Amino acid sequence: MQTENQPVEHPILSEKQVSLSIKREDLIHSLISGNKYRKLKYNIKAAKEQKQSVILTYGGAYSNHIAATAFAAHSNNLRSIGIIRGEELVNLWHENDTLKLAHEHGMRFKFISRTAYREKTSPSFKKELKHEFGDFYEIPEGGSNTLAIRGCEEILGNLDESFDVVCCAVGTGGTIAGITNSSYQHQKILGFPALKGDFLKEDIRNFTTKENWELHSDYHFGGYAKVSDSLIHFINDFKQQTQIPLDPVYTGKMVFGIFDLIQMDYFKPNTKILAIHTGGLQGIAGMNKQLIKKRLPQIL
């Protein structure tokens, strides 16, 4: 499945003599959109081939991956379990739009402390989960594993060869690894992490041997759930100008970063840029609730 590349028109693009198109992976599906569809595609297939009836995965309160996994499992007649970071949510999850959505599609939750969540990959923790839930097909936080990379390798296709630079937001590193694997020799892959720190580089190298990628880590705005007035105004202005909605956790920060780099003449004239829209729009409702509490502008 190849998605359309939508050209963006903006005065700064003309001024700097570069072009930008957005690959509309967000239009694949309203709930399993963007990289979540790509990451889950072969994992769901593997679970069914292995005769597994339960999918178990991990995520935070506003995780796109949690919502997408619940829907994908439900659509394939599988049950799903979400190990959710934050034990304080045990009596509050019904106030959270993402978790409500996942629950509506049959996901069962287990809320654990942040301390326990950091141990989720340990053998002892896995043993406890097996004891509590029995057999299950496990998908890691963010969905990044070998099968997910295989799915993300399908984001780029023959029609994308003309682009010089391909940009994507980075969470756990799986999407940029898959894109890098299928990129053309002349292309540069730029990643825009949603988290602080350079720890992602090792994770990305676990899934790709190519070296034509780099991370721009100055556009995380403090982390996953952190935004600012300037980011919100940028997202809203971009939507009004292009009719393309951006989520505040990933794509909004990526496109903000791209425009900042363009303004600073990072790209040579005549550079053709392709930005991957990885979906995540379901998280806007939850973010807006937080913005209302903080008396900040809402995302349109």
N, C-alpha and C positions, 0 to 999 in steps of 0.2 A: 504494500500500500504506500503510494507516494502522495504527499500533501502539497497543496499549492504554495508558491512563493509570491507573497503580496508585496509589490514595490511600495516604498514609503516616499512621500514627497514632503520636503521640509527645506526652508530657506538655507539652513546651515549646510545641508548636503550639496546644494548648488554652489554655495560660497566656497566650500572646501573641495569641490569637484570629486566627490565620492558618491557612490550609490549604496543604498541599503534596501534589502528585501527581508521580509519576515516569513519564515516557513511556518504555516498555520497548522502545526500539530495539535493545537488546542481545539480544532474543529473535528478531530477524529470522533470524539464522543464527549458529552457534557460531563460525565463523571470519570470515565477511564480515558482521559485525554492526554495528549502529549507523550512524554516519556513514560508515564505510568502504563499506558497501553503497550508500549514497546517492551517494557520490563516484565510485564505480567504475561504477555502472549505465550512465550515458550515455557514459563513456569507453570501456568495453568494446564498446558498441554502435557507437561511431564507428570504433574500430579495425577491427572486422569489416566495416563498410561501406566502409572505405578499403582493404580487402583486405590489411591488415597481419597478419603472422603472429607478430610479436614485440612484447611490451610491455616497455619499459624504464622503471624508476623508481628512486627514491633513498630511503635511510632509515638509521637507526641500528640497533644490534644488537638492540634490543627493539621495533622499530617494528611497531605494529599494521598500518600501511599495507603494509609489506613482506609480512607473512604473508597479509593479505587479497588483495593483488594476485596473489600466487603461486597461491592457490586459485582466484580468479576467472578467471585466465588459463587454468589447467589445465582448469577446468570448461567453458571455451569453446573448447577445442582450440587454444589459443594458447601459445606459449613465453614465458617471462618472464626478465628479467635484472634483478638488483638491484645498484645501485651502493651499497656499504655503507661508512659512515663508520667508519674505524678499521682501519688496515692490520695491527695486532697480532692481528686476528681471523682472519687467513688460515689459521692452523693450529689455531685454537681454536673455529671456528664450530660444530663438531659437539657442543660442550658447551653451546651456547646453544639453549634450547627454541624460541625464535621462528625462528631461522635454520634449525634442523633441520626445523621444520614447513614452512617455505618450500621448503627443498630437497626434502622428500618430495613436494611438489607441482610439482617440475620447475624451480624457479628456479635460474638460474645466477648466481653471485656474482662481483663485482669489488670487492675491498677496496682502499680508497684512504686516504691520510693525511687527517687533519683539515684540514691546510693545503690540500691539493688539493680536498677536499670543499667548501671555501668558494668555490672557483672553478667549481663545477659548472654554473653558468648562463652562463659565458663562452663566446663563439663558438669559441675555440680548444679548450676542453675538449669541447664538442659535436662538433667536427670529429674529435677523437681517438676519441670513442666511435663515430662513423659509420665511421671507418677500421677499428676493431677488430671491430665487430659488424654492420656493414652497415646496412640500413634497419630502422627500428623505429618504433613508436608510443610517444611519450614522455609520461609522467605525472609531474608535479613531486613533490617531497618532500611528504608529507602528503596528496597527491592533489588539492590545491586549484587548480582552474582553472575556466574558464567553465562547462564541462560538469558539473564537480563541484558548483558553486554551484546549477546547475539541479536537480541531484538533491537537494541539501540543502533546496531550497525546498519539497520535497514532504514534509518531516518534519512540518510543521504542517498541520492540516486543519480542516474545519468544526467538528469536535467540540472544538477547542482555543480557540474564540473566547471562551469564558467566563472564561479566565484573564487576570489583570491583569499578571502578570510571567512571563516565560519565561527560564529560566536554562540556560546550556550551558557546558561546558568549552571552552577555546580553545587550539589548538595552532598551526596556520598561519593561522587566521582564516576559512577557507572555510565552516565549518559555521555560525558565528554570522552571517556575511554572508547565507547562504541563508535562515536562519531569520528574519533581519531583513526580507529582501525579501518573505517571505510572511506576516509578522506583521500583525495588525490595528492600526488606527489608535490604539486606546486602550491597546495593550500596550507595556510596557517590556521590553527585552531586556537581560539582564545576562550578561556573559561573565566567566569565571574562567580567566585564562591559566595555563598550566602552566610558563611560562618567565618569567624576570625581564625587566623593561624595558617601555617603552611603544611599541616599534617596530611592534607589531602594528596600531596604529590606522591607519597609512597603508595597510597591506596590506588591511585590512578595507574601507576606503573605495574601494579599487580595484574592489570587487564589489558595493557597495550605495551608493545615494544617500540612503537614509533616515538619520535622525538619532536615532531612538528607542532607541539602544543605548549602553551604557557598559561599561567594563571594571573589574573589581575585582581588583587585582593584588597583594593581600596574602596570597594563599593558594597560592602556588607551592611553598612548602616548600624553596626552593633550586633548583628546576629539575626537568626531566623525571624523572630517575632518583632524585631525592632524596625521602626520607620521614622521618618521625619517629615516636617511640613514640606520641605523642598521635594522629597520623593513623592509624596501624595499629590502635590501640585503638578509634578512632571507626569505622573501616571494619568491624571485627569486631562491634562492638556494634550497628551499624546492620543488619548482615546477620542477627544473632540476633533483633533486634526486628521486622524487616520481611520477612525472607527474600529481600531484594534484595542481590545481590553488587555491590560497587563495585570498580573497578580503582584502583590506587594512584597512577597517573600523571595521570588526568583526572577521572573521575567522583567518586572519593573526595575529592579536593581541592575539587571544586565543591560537593558536598553538605556537606562540612565548613564551607566558606565560607557557604553558605546558612544553616546553623544558627547560625553565629556572628553573622551579620547579624540573624537573628531575635532572638537573645539581646540584641542591642544596640538593639532596637526600630527597626531600619532600615525595616521594613515596617509600614504602618498596619494597625490592626485590620481584619479581614474581607478582607484581601488574599488572593487566590487565586494560588498559585505553581505553575508547571509546570517541572519540571527534566527536561532531555533526557538520557537514559542513552545515551551514545554507544558503548557496548560496550567493547572493549579488554580483555576478561577473560582472553584468552589470555596476556597479559603477566604474570599473577599468578605462574605457575610460575617464571619467570625471576627475578622480583623476590624470591620466597621463597628462592631459592638465594643471592642476595646478602645477604638478611637473616640467613640461617644463618651465613654467613661473618662477619658483623658482630655475631653473638650478640644479635640483636634478635628480638622476637616475629614470628611468621609471620602472613600473611594467611590467614584461614580460607576 
